[in-house]
Amino acid sequence: MSSEAYWNNLPDHIIINILDFLPLTDRCNAALCCRSWSECFDDPTLWREFTFRFEDARDSIQLQCLTKHGRQLRVAKILCNQKQLANQQNACAVLSGLAKCEERRLEEVTVQFTSENPLFFQGFEFLSSLAELFGPPDPKIKLLSTLTKVDLSGLFVTYQPVLLQLLADNNPNLKELNIQNTSLTCLIEPECMLTVVTKCPMISSLSIHYRSTSEPLFLELCDPKRKPLNFLSLACTREEKYHNAITGESWKMLIDRHKRLRVCIKFDHTIERHRILSILQPEIPLVELQMKTMTELYDEVSMVGRYYYKTLEYLSIVTKGTDELKRALLDLVEHSDRLHTLHCYCALDEDSIRRILTLRPHLRKYTLKTEEEFNLLVPTLPDLRECLENIWSNWKSSQRAMRGFGAPAS
């Protein structure tokens, strides 16, 4: 049997599995080799999951796949370089196209930006397209399933409460929601989040900002009629300055209701230091902690070692490297048996790094830098001053060159 005949006679499920590994362009080319491969290209099982990638205008060819196979999609992921207008338009066209499919089977949607926002970009087009997808479908559409997973953590835009209200009103079977993006402002008030959780009793994974939480929200999550909550992630920023911290009693009540709850808490560089201590209640079943602040965190790391040594699995800190911090970090590492990931972006001495790796030789991932290595990543104040002086000197030189040699610079 010739090699050509062999490829033509492969079983359909093997061909489909091969095509599933190929990017769209290669998948289309492979489908042209013979009739059997072309027929497998249109098989519905091949289009249950698809990732749309928009990096330049040529990627608009993917919209043809949406037109032909959109009714088969269960899982859609959209990656968009938002710096180019064409990419923005294509990504929004996918969201609108998914909303208008005559037979909608979509259950999971993820939208993620792959670049930095252009100047003055607010993403109103994306918010409008998402509202179309989350809102009530056209009566002509045959709705075979509603959304069960929504991940918008990769969109650098400010979400409006009406968007989440549409999501909750029309997708009661929602199980996973992640709106924990890096936008500087969070407009989702606790009342709005309470409404979402109340209307979606099957939520098992929730990633939101801390300012969207409240005691009534925790009370609703404790309702015995709800499905178990397995994961809760809270992002804390300076906006929590005037937000009441969740009490230890509320955390204890939540844990009693959801025995397998895993909690992740993230503090960004804007958080005020004293708020960290008030937010970290000892009752929290904390498995992941991120503290990205350049203030001294000796007390905080020491407290984490006392409170969460039985549950902590992932720790990432950005802080000043002091002797007190090193001692607290070593104590935490020694007693945290579940710890498998440690990223410490501060200056450590070689002896501390050696002891950490001795205490936890089976760390899956870690970042541990000596003072010399750390200084290569973070310029010191004199280095920064010298850099600014060089910039200023170069600017003055360019001004003299523009005005003519020897002319005074302004």
Secondary structure, DSSP 8 states (H G I E B T S, - for coil): --HHHHHHTS-HHHHHHHHHTS-HHHHHHHHTS-HHHHHHHT-GGGGSEEEEEESSGGGGGHHHHHHHHGGG-SEEEEEE-TTSHHHHHHHHHHHHHHHT-SEE---EEEEEE-S---TT---HHHHHHHHHHHS---TTSEE----SEEEEEE--S---HHHHHHHHHH-TT--EEE-----S-----HHHHHHHHHH-TT--EEEEEGGG--HHHHHHHT-TTS----EEEEEE-GGGGGS----HHHHHHHHHH-TT-EEEEEE-TTS-HHHHHHH--TT--EEEEEEE-SS--HHHHHHHHHHSTTT--EEEEE----HHHHHHHHHHHHH-TT--EEEEEEEE-HHHHHHHHHH-TT-SEEEEEEHHHHHHHS--HHHHHHHHHHHHHHHHHHHHHHH-TT----
